């Protein structure tokens, strides 16, 4: 199909032969036996992988305990294609306040470690029929298979910043990039730098952020009584916002709440 072209197809649906391969995470949650407390453990799992991976596994309870220990060292939002280790000595509470052994025993009782197929029926939500099956699908060619679809709205983000700048709307610096995109968080400085001056970008992360959060005098300033959150930059960020890139490589000092997390000047 040509770029920006259109194609139409009439597809005849038929019953699947392997229902388990087509279940959504919600349908797995409906199907598996267990209490709400037991199932609550699985609510955050699909941030990294589908529940199908768990249900089709053959790990016993001891095997799941080893997996819990390994999972504690990875960022939420990691994917099987690109798992990301936590930095330094940080670890996650993957047991989420529960009893790891009991959770592991429960998972081993519902996966395929003790049986060739599941002892419980697979439940599904009603599928689309009639006019509901008529859909428009928009596909984007992304430069990397690891890039998430929402990245294609970047251009709209530029336009939004420009509109806010012209209208005088204060916009604080912020990013929601996690998991495999964690390292891209600081690229927000460069993105804003496309439509703002370096000073305006830095102010959006300091004084403007303080105003938006109603913490003026506490955030974004060096003053008595303010939070002791400080960065010492190797160079002049008013000349190059690239100094905020490379995961802190150009920062001599990182202080949060009066505590040094990095200090190359000592």
N, C-alpha and C positions, 0 to 999 in steps of 0.2 A: 504494500500500500504506500502511495506517495506521501511525502511529508505534508502534514495538515490535510491529508485526504480523508475520505470516508468510505467505509465498507459496511455492508449489511449482510446478515446471514440468518436463515431460519434454522434453528437447531431443535431437533426432536429429542426430548428427554426420555430416558429409560431408567428402570430401577437398577441401582448399583448392586454389584455382586459382593463387594466388601464394604459393608456399612461402616465399620470402625474407621476406615480411612477417610470418611466424609463427615465424621462428627465434629461439631464445634467444641470449644472448651466448655461452654455452658451446657452442652448436651452430655459431655462426659461427667460434669458435676451432677447433672440430673440422674445419670445412670448408676454411678458407683454407690455402693452401700456405705453408710457411715453417718455419724452425727454431724450436726452443723459445726461443732467445735473441731472435729477431725478434718472436715472439708475446708475449714477456714485456712488451714495450713497451705492449701493449694492456690489460694486466691492470687498470690503474687508470683506464682511459678511461671505463668504464661507471659510475663514480661521478658523472659529469656527464651522460652521454648514452649511448645504445645503440651497439653496434658497427655496427648497420645503417646509421647515418648515415655512417660512414666508408666502408663497403663500397659504398654507393649513390652516393657522391660522384664528381665528375669532376675532382678536383684532380690536377695533375701534381706532380712532385717539388718544383718551386719553389713551387707553391701550398701544399703541405703545410709547407714550411719557414716560410712566412709565418704559417700557422696555429700552428705550434709557438711562434713568437715572441709571437703574440697570447695563446695559452693561458697563457704564463708569467706573465701579469699578472692571472690570475683565481684565485679560491679553488678548491681541490678541493671538489667537492660543489655547485658552481654548476649551474644547470639552464638549458636553453634558454629557459624562461619567466622566469627571474630570474638572469641572470649577475651575479656579484659581483666587482668589481675588488679586488685586493689593496691594502692601505693603504700609503701612503707610497711608499718606493722598493723595497719587498719584491718579489721575483720568485721563481718556482718553477723548479726544474730539470726541465722537462717532458720533456727528452730522457733523463732518468733514467740519466745516466752513459754513455749510448750514443753512437753516431755519428749525428747528426741527418740528415745527407745520405743515408747508407745507409738509414736508417729511412724517410725520405721517398720514396726510389726504390723501396723494397719496397712501401710502401703504394700508390704509383702503379701498381705492376705487378699489384695484386690488386683494385683498385677498378674503376670504369667509365670511367676516363679514356682508355683505349686500346681499349675494346671495348663493344659494346652489351649484352652479358651476360657472366656469369662463365665462364671456361674450365674451372673445376673444379666437381665435383658438390657439391650442397648436402647435408650430412649431418644427420641428426636422431637424437635419442634416442628410444627406444620411447615411444609415446604410451599414455595410460591406456586400459584396456579393461574391460568387465564391471563388477563391483562397484566398481572403483576410480574409475569415473566418477560415482559417487554422492557428492556433496559438499554441505556446508553453507557458504553464503557469508553472512557478516555484513557489512552495509554501515553506514557512519556518515555522517551529514550534517555536513560540516566547514564552518566559516564562510569559509574561503578555499581556493581550488584549490591554493595553494602550501604549505598545511600538510601535514605528513607524517602518515600514519596513526598513528604511535606517540604523537602528541600526545594522543590520546584516553585514554591511560592516566594522565594527569596526576592525576586524582582518586585513583587507586590510589597514586600517589606521596605524596599528602598523608597517606593512611592509614598508609603504611609509616613515614613520619616520626613520626607520632603514636605508633605502636607502639614504635618504637625509643626515643622520648623516655620513654615510660612504663616501659620495661624497663631504662633506663639504658645502652643500647647507644651507644657513641660513633660518630657518623657524620660523616666529614669532608666538607667542601664539595667539589663537583666537578660538571663538566658535560661532555657529549660532543657538544654542539651545534656543527655545522660548516656550511660552505657557506652556503646561504641563511638558515640559522638562527643564524649566527655572532653577530649582534647581540643575540640573545636570551640569550646565555650569562649575563650578569650579572643577568637576571631571576630566576635561581635564588635570589638574596638575598630577593626579595619572596615567592617561592613558599615558602621555608622560614619566612619571617616570618609566614605564615598559621598556623603551629602552634608556632613558637618565638619567644622574645623576641629583640629585636635583638642583645643581648649574646650570646645562645646561638648565633645565626647567625654572628656575627663570630668567635666562638671556634671554630666548626666549620671556618672557613677559616684559622685560625691555630694556636692551641695544640692543638686536637683533631687537626687535620690533621698537625701535627708528631708527635703521639703515634702516630697510625695509620701514618705513614710511618717511624716509629722515628728521627726526626730532632729529638727534643726537645733544646732548647738551641741548635739550628741554625736551625730554622724557627719562625715565629710569635712571636718575641721580639726585642727590641732589647737586645743584650748583646754584650760583647766575644767575638769568635770566631764569632758567628752570621752567617748569610748576610745581606748588606746588601740585603734586599728590603723596600722601604718605600713606603707610600702616605700622602700628606697630603690629607685630605678637607676641602673647603670646607663646614664645618658639623659638626653632631654626628650621626653615624650611629646613635647610641643612641636618637636621637629620630626619625630617618627613614632607613630603608634605601634610599629612593629616591635618595639621594646616590651610590649605586653604579651608577645607571642612566645612560643616554644616552652610552654609549661613552666614559666618562672625562671628561665635561664638567664634573663637580663635583670633579675631582681636580687639585690644584695641583701635586703632585709624584708622579711614578712613577719609582721606582728599582729596578733589577734587578741583583743582583750588584755593588752599589756604583757602577753606571753610571746616570746620569740618562737616562731616555727622554722625560721631560717635566719641566719646571721653570719654573713661572710665578712663583716666588718670587725668582728670581735678579735 
